[in-house]
């Protein structure tokens, strides 16, 4: 792995917050994230013939910068970024960022899928819960940043995993059925055969390092999601704002339009 450290942040550390109703300490000390940026971006062709998908621009700004800026604004001080396809371009692009501190997890020798990529990076993610984010999902926040809402909502005593989920009715670039249904307590389950479910995984999760015990070297994070469902410990938080799944050239155009409209 290659490491770039750009020095201390100006922002003060986040202190734990008490939830008086639940009588527990919320895990606002989460300060580390994994950014999945190693994919081939085949559905994004021809845009990805010459650049990796995380560097495709939406309204003039690389997608990876939308995510890194959101993490920085939410107090995340350390981000591990995995690279594979056109890895040199991603490294050169993020080398010039002042913050957050970025660590490169090199997968040039072979793709490990989402779960395997996180597992390889665990030595750099620490021993406490951390964020995992997709690099092809960007969003416009509502009244409060969704990353901070997730950190506040995560309860390590009752949750193995917390996912940010978005309504499929309003998502940009999402042409598939929903991934999950959610009960009144926030627990998630997979759709039954023939069932239409209202929520899509929005590409942001809070994970625990111990979940990766007894996992293969190459696997999807869906394996961990399904294990957590079996234990009734997979939870969801409905996002506030607009989620954009930018996986095709058409979605790039629509997301760019939405971004421009949001600042008018």
Secondary structure, DSSP 8 states (H G I E B T S, - for coil): -EEE-----SS-----EEETTTTEEE-TT--EEEEE-----GGGTTGGGTS-GGG-EETTEEHHHHHHHHHHHTT--EEEEEE-TTHHHHHHHHTT--SSEEEEEE-TT---HHHHHHHHHHHHH-SS-EEEEETTEEEEE-SS-HHHHHHHH--TTT-SEEEEEEETTT-BS--S--SEEE-TT-BEEE--TT---SEEEEEEEEE-GGGGTT--SS--THHHHHHHHHTT-EEEEE-SEEEEE--SHHHHHHHHHHHHHHT-
